[in-house]
Amino acid sequence: MIHSSGNGMMSSSAASSSVGNSQSPGLKTYFKTPEGRYKLHFEKTHPAGLLHYAHGKAVTQVTLAQLKEKPAQLPPTPTGSSSAGGVRSAAARLLGGGNGSRALSFVGGNGASKAVAGSSRIGSMGVSSSSGSALCSNYDGKGTFLIFNVGDTVFISDFNSQDKDPIKSIHFSNSNPVCHAFDADAKDGHDLLIGLNSGDVYSVSLRQQLQDVGKKLVGAQHYNRDGSVNSSRCTSVAWVLEGDGAFVVTHADGNLYVYEKGKDGTGDSSFPVIKDQTQFSVAHARSSKSNPVSRWHICQGSINSISFSADGAYIATVGRDGYLRVFDYSKEQLICGVKSYYGALLCCAWSMDGKYILTGGEDDLVQVWSMDERKVVAWGEGHNSWVSGVSFDPFWSSPTSEGDVESVMYRFGSVGQDTQLLLWDLVMDELVVPLRRPSGGSPTFSTGSQSAHWDTLTPVGTLQPAPSMRDVPKLSPLVAHRVHNEPLSDLIFTQESVLTACREGHIKIWMRPAHCENQSSSSENVLSNSLKEKPLLSSKVGSYKQ
Amino acid sequence: MHNIDAHEFLNFLLNELVDILEKESQAAKGSSETSSPSEKIANGPRNLQVNGVQKEPLITWVHKNFQGILTNETRCLRCETVTARDETFFDLSLDIEQNSSITSCLKNFSSTETLNAEDKFFCDKCCSLQEAQKRMKIKKPPHILVIHLKRFKYIEQLGRYKKLSYRVVFPLELKLSNTMEDSDSEYSLFAVVVHVGSGPNHGHYVSLVKSHNHWLFFDDENVEMIDESAVQTFFGSSQEYSSNTDHGYILFYESIASDNKS
């Protein structure tokens, strides 16, 4: 049943039959966008008959991890990696680690990505990469891996192979793994974080797991053992960018902890009682030997997702109370925030340039927050259920049409519990606030709203109330595609593809149009392809917008 | 054999309460005049001609808490005249879809429907059958919003009712955006009636009730405290055949006073 359809591209018949075999009858194996067709390339899943998703506590998240060529056990030296080293590490960070939040929500965004995309195959996912060194069959070589949790197991799949089944499974006997993050630049080998439902956290070396034949975690450092610091569920883990092994863990009780990798928490790791559950407060460990080193109490109820900005300076959190909050990480200071239209927020992601944050949640809306304007600049309407994953497409290059100078365009995606993947374009020029009623007011409508506050920037640390429906411009999706039969939980953009994951641990990889239609993936070809498509693309985009 | 439907029972209960309260009120007042003639319900079912005399509608606590007003707007596509008809409701019955949310079901409930072909609208102005667009809007949102999910559906091919186990997510907070006013009034979930069982003719009811900021799970004589996050185990199943048969059936949302709004 494994389709050995040669290299790279499956024929469409192979693709459709492989889909037919799976649990996805009646789902299309492609979707159309103005720039072309995205085609289902392959799927990743796990042995059937495993624990079924129960009680909403083991939703599959996906982390993309890129292992570099040199063995991570050795201290990192700049010698191995030629002149492109800087680019590589940037790309590697893009591709999974670094940004932590929900493992997957990549610090995406346009702008900076161009450098990465343009500068070669080093940053490519290797799916159809023809780059020099062949993939090593042992795990000392470089490789890209998908890490995803299902039930009580963490699975690792080889992203470059057509094989549906994972190459490795790690079983947890006490509690379910629920979140993970990878840092391609980790020193001393521990590059993978895994957070459990019990609140426990592990750091391990991914390479070491791949080399081991057993089904247990090996060589792990254990934090918050048996929930000794915090016994509520882990909701996300993230490495701090250039944080020298520091990482953050968020919990279902509204707390975030900062840990230092490899440090045994021998000191007193208790923190003062939180006086006001609704207020943000930071407490540092009483003992220098303590690990965690600090606790941030962020909100009442669960922190559902976090995301670091691409430069690591800011961290965004979303949670049960419906607020998006943005903090200056090093100053430990709340910068700004806003309440959802209603209900909890479930996911968040930064644009690569740090100007925008996407959130999604229980109001079925994809919300675009502007850091410059300190306001919600758009609500994306199109999901028929909760929005569970959002991400900017960091590899999208905006079509700069010849005649007029277009404003920056961002492409982003969202996945929802309605089983749909939606793609959106954000063109700032086209965002128009719906007709504001004259302030004199028609008698039927109450005048005045919090939008008055937006005329001037709000003071630092202000949390804004939910905007009202009439004040926020609406976006419509470019594409809406039913991807799985199960509610979706995550999405990732890579240079060549879009990954979607459903709650029960089935992952689909959709090739971008340029890569579908052109076997060769050298960057020159990609660029020329996109140039050719430009007139078509910009005109279509225009008509799709409202 | 036949389980009394919880939704039917709720309607029976509320109407019975209104009847009893009206009788009590009549008995208390005797033939004296009513004290609050200003509180009138538009086109309400209670606004009836009794014995040829206009009977003052009584606003009971049932009305104050549960009653909302829907406006059925029909726009003739020929003369553009909008005909609006108000009707009161104690609950909203929503059609459901697989892997959807209450927000989406409410949107569908208020979506515009075109009346054409066999189903044209008689326009009073045009004095003829015309194509028209119809939509339901909430004119007055109730204090307590009761949402009934139409999980029991008559399937013609089968000639019988079938239970839809669809996964329909409901948030702990909700806003109605299909209202006439731009109020964006916010609601908070405080109770859920759950139907347990795979078919319409058998099964069991349990309920979740939020009391003093804690969620309680009621199953006959057993009551336990549950975590808020356990509410999501009653959303339904995304697969047709699933061992999970406990599905949210009637949702109770209470309006949160939005006095902080200017």
Interface residues (C-beta under 8 A of the other chain):
Chain A: H55 G56 K57 A252 G301 S302 G322 Y341 Y342 G343 A344 E362 D363 D364 H383 N384 S385 W386 Q417 D418 T419 T444 F445 S446 G448 S449 Q450 P465 A466 S468 M469 R470 N485 E486 P487
Chain B: E97 N99 S100 S101 T103 S104 R167 V169 P171 L172 E173 L174 K175 S177 E181 D182 S183 D184 E186 E228 S229 A230 Q232 T233 S238 Q239 N260 K261 S262
